[in-house]
C-alpha cells in the first residue's frame, strides 16, 4: 500500500486518514431483527485478521462510532492502540425501530427506499427514524468540527476541494460503518452528497480505506491510496 505504485513518488502532506468498517454483525437472530447487533463469529475472525494487519501500526488518534459493533471491532482489532475517542457523528444512520420484528419488514422498507426518485429518497425513513438527508448532514458537520479541532479546515472559495492545515504529521484511524465511511470519503474528496452513499463505495467488513494528503500550492487535497483493502482477510471470511 505504498504511495509510489504509480511509478513516481507522490508527495505527501501531513495528514493520513485510515477508515475501517466494523466486523460482520448479523442483523437477524432467532428469526427476528436486531437493531444493534453484536459481532458474529465471522466478524470476530475478521477482527483477528485486522489486528494482525494493524500490528505495529502507530496512530496519533483513534476514533470510533458509539455503536456496539464498531466498539467491539476496536476492542478486538485495536486493543494495543490508544484508547479510542467515541464520536457520535460517526454512527450509522438511525433507522426506524425494527427490533424484534420479522426481518422481511426491514428488508421491504430498505427495498422500497431504493425505488424512490433521488429527491424523494433524501427523505426516506425520516417519519420514524433518521432521514437520509439528516444522516449525511450529521456526518458532514461532525467531520467538519472534528477536523477543525485539528486545525484542518476546508477552503471555501468555490474552487476544487482543497484544505488548509498545519504542518503537524498525524495518522488518524476511524472505525465506523459503510454509510458514515462513504460520507466521510465523499466530503474529503469534494463530492456532492447523494442519498445512496452506502452504494457509492463498496466497503467490506474490516476493510481499510486510506486517504493521504497531497500538497497543492500552499494547500492540500485528499488522495485515495487504497479503497476497501481486504487482501489480508481470508476469502472465506470476507463479507459486505
Secondary structure by P-SEA (a helix, b strand, c coil): cccccccbbbbbccbbbbbbbbcccccccccbbbccccccaaaaaaaaaaaaaaccccccbbbbbccaaaaaaaaaccccccbbbbbcccccccccccccccaaaaaaaaaaaaaccccccccccccccccaaaaaaaaaaaaaaaaaaaccccccccccbbbbbccbbbbbbbbbcaaaaaaaaaaaacccccccccccccccccbbbbbbbbbcccbbbbbbcccccccccccccccc
